[in-house]
Amino acid sequence: MTHDGKRKRVPKPLYKKEIKRLQAELVEMQAWVQNTGARIVVIFEGRDAAGKGSTIKRVSAYMNPRVTRIVALPAPTERERTQWYFQRYIPHLPAAGEIVLMDRSWYNRAGVEHVMGFCSNAEYHRFLHQAPIFERMLVEDGVLLLKYWFSVSDVEQEARFLSRAQDPMRRWKLSPNDVMSITKWEDYSRAKDTMFVHTDIPEAPWFEVDNEDKRRGRINMMAHLVSQVPWKPIEREEVVIPSRPAGGGYERPPRDLTTQVPDVAAELERRAAAEE
């Protein structure tokens, strides 16, 4: 603990070692999912700048994108706004042998849509009633549904917003709704509490991730994920790389007959050598 009561940040060497170990387990878990035909949905929810996206990157880093898909839907179209609310999410659910990581989910309605006034009161209360029913249907059909809520303090959220605003590489992450979340902190807090009351069900409970320290939060979330899936190591056939056969007289056409990209790396090397 630090003097202000916060836990110290996980040391980087320890963090990197444990993340690699967990990523290796996730790859083994994915092989089990493929082999058994399991279907897994992992929901990542939480406040803006709570670290959902960066955690998803670590979870999926070594996963096969044909097996483990990231779903991050844009704002609904005019047509989608006239559909049953859950309808736009259904096509993205997994088939046998697939994992879906949802970067935000149908819980948009209980959070940003409700707080920002993007849905009516009737639509909001209908969602709170229907979400547990919808999720029970998924679980009854054999889908393993895991729901994670990433928590962060108001002080840390504001610091992350300021960091993004000053970083040209990450400024795109800031939307008008993100900035408004600072002024609506208590509204989002009440919305989250109400959402938990209605949707924290035995069949699909919420798991809260303290992500004040992103290193600690990623380790804790990933360790929990691999512990919740009943996977076992799968024996895979050894891949044998065949010997290259003898040449059959093929000659590659001269390089000057094709358009090569400029050798920028060579120019950088020349500049570096000149500066030494």
C-alpha positions as CSV (number, residue, x, y, z in Angstrom):
1,M,0.0,0.0,0.0
2,T,1.1,3.6,-0.6
3,H,0.7,6.4,1.9
4,D,-2.7,7.4,0.4
5,G,-4.1,3.8,0.8
6,K,-3.7,2.8,-2.8
7,R,-1.9,-0.5,-3.7
8,K,1.4,0.0,-5.4
9,R,1.6,-0.6,-9.2
10,V,2.6,-4.1,-10.1
11,P,6.3,-4.1,-11.1
12,K,6.8,-4.3,-14.8
13,P,9.0,-7.4,-14.9
14,L,6.5,-9.4,-12.8
15,Y,3.7,-8.0,-14.9
16,K,5.3,-9.0,-18.2
17,K,6.1,-12.5,-17.0
18,E,2.6,-13.2,-15.7
19,I,0.9,-11.7,-18.8
20,K,2.9,-14.0,-21.1
21,R,2.0,-17.0,-18.9
22,L,-1.7,-16.1,-19.0
23,Q,-1.6,-15.5,-22.7
24,A,-0.1,-19.0,-23.2
25,E,-3.0,-20.4,-21.1
26,L,-5.5,-18.5,-23.2
27,V,-4.1,-20.0,-26.4
28,E,-4.5,-23.5,-24.8
29,M,-8.0,-22.6,-23.7
30,Q,-8.8,-21.6,-27.3
31,A,-7.6,-24.9,-28.6
32,W,-10.0,-26.6,-26.1
33,V,-12.9,-24.4,-27.4
34,Q,-12.2,-25.4,-31.0
35,N,-11.9,-29.1,-30.1
36,T,-15.0,-29.3,-28.0
37,G,-17.3,-26.9,-29.9
38,A,-17.8,-24.7,-26.9
39,R,-19.3,-21.2,-27.3
40,I,-18.0,-18.4,-25.1
41,V,-19.1,-14.7,-24.8
42,V,-17.0,-12.4,-22.7
43,I,-18.5,-8.9,-22.1
44,F,-16.2,-6.0,-21.2
45,E,-18.1,-3.1,-19.7
46,G,-17.2,-0.2,-17.4
47,R,-16.7,3.5,-17.3
48,D,-15.0,5.4,-20.1
49,A,-11.2,5.2,-19.9
50,A,-11.5,2.2,-17.5
51,G,-9.1,0.1,-19.6
52,K,-11.5,-2.3,-21.3
53,G,-9.9,-1.9,-24.8
54,S,-6.3,-2.4,-23.6
55,T,-7.3,-5.5,-21.7
56,I,-9.0,-6.9,-24.7
57,K,-5.8,-6.4,-26.7
58,R,-3.8,-8.4,-24.1
59,V,-6.4,-11.2,-24.0
60,S,-6.6,-11.5,-27.8
61,A,-2.9,-10.9,-28.6
62,Y,-2.0,-14.5,-29.5
63,M,-5.4,-15.8,-30.2
64,N,-6.5,-16.9,-33.7
65,P,-8.8,-14.1,-35.0
66,R,-10.9,-16.7,-36.9
67,V,-11.7,-18.3,-33.6
68,T,-11.7,-15.4,-31.2
69,R,-13.5,-12.4,-32.5
70,I,-13.7,-8.9,-31.1
71,V,-17.1,-7.2,-31.5
72,A,-17.2,-3.4,-31.0
73,L,-20.4,-2.2,-32.7
74,P,-20.9,1.4,-33.8
75,A,-23.9,3.5,-33.0
76,P,-27.1,1.8,-34.3
77,T,-28.4,2.7,-37.8
78,E,-31.9,4.2,-38.3
79,R,-33.1,0.7,-39.3
80,E,-31.5,-0.9,-36.3
81,R,-33.2,1.6,-34.0
82,T,-36.6,0.1,-35.1
83,Q,-35.6,-3.5,-34.3
84,W,-36.0,-5.4,-31.1
85,Y,-33.1,-4.1,-29.1
86,F,-31.1,-7.3,-28.8
87,Q,-31.5,-8.1,-32.5
88,R,-28.4,-6.3,-33.7
89,Y,-26.2,-8.3,-31.2
90,I,-27.5,-11.8,-32.1
91,P,-25.6,-12.2,-35.5
92,H,-22.4,-11.6,-33.6
93,L,-22.9,-14.4,-31.1
94,P,-20.5,-17.4,-31.4
95,A,-21.1,-20.6,-33.2
96,A,-19.5,-23.9,-32.1
97,G,-15.8,-23.5,-31.4
98,E,-15.8,-19.7,-31.2
99,I,-15.1,-17.0,-28.6
100,V,-16.5,-13.5,-28.8
101,L,-15.0,-10.6,-26.9
102,M,-17.5,-7.8,-26.7
103,D,-16.0,-4.3,-26.3
104,R,-19.2,-2.9,-24.8
105,S,-22.4,-4.8,-25.4
106,W,-26.2,-4.7,-25.1
107,Y,-25.5,-3.0,-21.7
108,N,-25.1,0.3,-23.6
109,R,-28.8,0.7,-23.0
110,A,-28.4,0.5,-19.2
111,G,-25.4,2.9,-19.3
112,V,-24.7,5.6,-21.9
113,E,-28.1,5.4,-23.6
114,H,-30.0,5.9,-20.4
115,V,-27.7,8.5,-18.9
116,M,-27.4,10.6,-22.1
117,G,-31.0,10.3,-22.9
118,F,-30.6,8.2,-26.1
119,C,-33.4,5.9,-25.2
120,S,-36.8,6.5,-23.6
121,N,-37.7,5.6,-20.0
122,A,-39.9,2.8,-21.3
123,E,-37.1,1.3,-23.4
124,Y,-34.7,1.5,-20.5
125,H,-37.0,-0.3,-18.1
126,R,-37.9,-2.9,-20.8
127,F,-34.2,-3.6,-21.1
128,L,-33.7,-4.2,-17.4
129,H,-36.6,-6.6,-17.5
130,Q,-35.5,-8.4,-20.7
131,A,-31.7,-8.6,-20.3
132,P,-31.8,-11.4,-17.6
133,I,-34.3,-13.3,-19.7
134,F,-32.2,-13.0,-22.8
135,E,-29.0,-14.0,-21.0
136,R,-30.7,-17.0,-19.3
137,M,-31.8,-18.2,-22.8
138,L,-28.1,-18.0,-24.0
139,V,-26.9,-19.9,-21.0
140,E,-29.6,-22.5,-21.2
141,D,-28.6,-23.1,-24.8
142,G,-25.0,-23.8,-23.7
143,V,-23.3,-20.5,-24.1
144,L,-20.8,-19.6,-21.4
145,L,-21.4,-15.9,-20.7
146,L,-18.9,-14.0,-18.7
147,K,-19.5,-10.3,-17.7
148,Y,-16.7,-8.1,-16.5
149,W,-17.2,-4.5,-15.2
150,F,-14.0,-2.4,-15.1
151,S,-13.9,0.1,-12.3
152,V,-11.8,3.2,-12.0
153,S,-11.9,6.2,-9.7
154,D,-13.0,9.7,-10.8
155,V,-9.4,11.0,-10.3
156,E,-7.8,8.3,-12.4
157,Q,-10.4,8.6,-15.1
158,E,-9.8,12.3,-15.4
159,A,-6.0,11.7,-15.5
160,R,-6.5,9.2,-18.4
161,F,-8.7,11.6,-20.3
162,L,-6.0,14.4,-19.9
163,S,-3.3,11.9,-21.1
164,R,-5.3,11.0,-24.2
165,A,-6.1,14.6,-25.0
166,Q,-2.3,15.4,-25.0
167,D,-1.3,12.3,-27.1
168,P,-1.9,12.6,-30.8
169,M,-1.8,8.8,-31.1
170,R,-4.6,8.3,-28.7
171,R,-6.7,11.4,-29.1
172,W,-9.2,9.5,-31.3
173,K,-10.2,7.6,-28.2
174,L,-11.9,10.7,-26.8
175,S,-15.5,11.3,-27.9
176,P,-17.9,14.0,-26.8
177,N,-19.7,11.3,-24.7
178,D,-16.5,10.4,-23.0
179,V,-15.8,14.0,-21.9
180,M,-19.4,14.3,-20.7
181,S,-18.9,11.3,-18.4
182,I,-16.8,13.5,-16.1
183,T,-19.8,15.8,-15.5
184,K,-22.2,12.9,-15.1
185,W,-20.1,10.7,-12.8
186,E,-22.8,10.2,-10.2
187,D,-25.5,9.6,-12.9
188,Y,-23.3,6.8,-14.3
189,S,-22.7,5.5,-10.8
190,R,-26.5,5.2,-10.1
191,A,-27.0,3.6,-13.5
192,K,-24.4,1.0,-12.8
193,D,-25.8,0.2,-9.4
194,T,-29.3,-0.2,-10.9
195,M,-28.0,-2.3,-13.7
196,F,-26.3,-4.7,-11.2
197,V,-29.5,-5.0,-9.1
198,H,-31.4,-6.2,-12.2
199,T,-28.8,-8.2,-14.2
200,D,-26.4,-9.7,-11.7
201,I,-28.1,-13.1,-11.9
202,P,-26.8,-16.6,-10.8
203,E,-26.7,-17.8,-14.4
204,A,-24.6,-14.8,-15.6
205,P,-23.2,-12.9,-12.6
206,W,-21.1,-9.7,-12.9
207,F,-17.4,-9.8,-12.0
208,E,-15.9,-6.5,-11.0
209,V,-12.3,-5.6,-12.0
210,D,-10.5,-3.0,-10.0
211,N,-8.6,-1.4,-12.9
212,E,-7.0,1.6,-11.1
213,D,-3.7,-0.1,-11.9
214,K,-4.0,-1.5,-15.4
215,R,-1.3,-4.0,-14.9
216,R,-3.0,-5.4,-11.8
217,G,-6.4,-5.3,-13.4
218,R,-5.3,-7.2,-16.6
219,I,-3.6,-9.9,-14.6
220,N,-6.6,-10.4,-12.3
221,M,-9.1,-10.4,-15.1
222,M,-7.2,-12.8,-17.4
223,A,-6.5,-15.2,-14.5
224,H,-10.2,-15.2,-13.6
225,L,-11.2,-15.8,-17.2
226,V,-9.1,-18.9,-17.6
227,S,-10.3,-20.1,-14.3
228,Q,-14.0,-19.8,-15.3
229,V,-13.7,-21.9,-18.5
230,P,-13.6,-25.7,-17.8
231,W,-10.8,-26.2,-20.4
232,K,-8.2,-28.9,-20.4
233,P,-5.0,-29.1,-22.4
234,I,-5.6,-30.6,-25.9
235,E,-3.0,-32.9,-27.4
236,R,-2.3,-31.6,-30.9
237,E,-0.5,-33.5,-33.7
238,E,3.1,-32.5,-34.1
239,V,3.6,-30.3,-37.2
240,V,6.3,-31.8,-39.4
241,I,7.9,-29.4,-41.8
242,P,8.7,-31.2,-45.1
243,S,12.1,-31.0,-46.7
244,R,12.2,-28.6,-49.6
245,P,12.3,-30.6,-52.9
246,A,15.0,-30.1,-55.5
247,G,14.6,-27.2,-57.9
248,G,12.8,-27.7,-61.2
249,G,14.5,-25.0,-63.2
250,Y,12.3,-22.1,-62.1
251,E,13.9,-18.7,-62.4
252,R,12.4,-15.6,-60.8
253,P,11.7,-12.7,-63.2
254,P,14.1,-9.7,-62.7
255,R,13.1,-7.5,-59.8
256,D,13.1,-4.4,-62.0
257,L,10.0,-5.7,-63.8
258,T,7.9,-5.2,-60.7
259,T,7.3,-2.1,-58.7
260,Q,9.1,-2.3,-55.3
261,V,8.3,-0.1,-52.3
262,P,11.0,2.4,-51.6
263,D,13.7,1.2,-49.2
264,V,13.1,3.7,-46.5
265,A,14.9,1.4,-44.0
266,A,18.1,1.7,-46.0
267,E,17.9,5.5,-45.9
268,L,17.4,5.5,-42.2
269,E,20.5,3.3,-41.8
270,R,22.5,5.7,-43.9
271,R,21.4,8.7,-41.7
272,A,22.2,6.8,-38.5
273,A,25.6,5.9,-39.8
274,A,26.3,9.5,-40.8
275,E,25.3,10.7,-37.3
276,E,27.7,8.4,-35.5
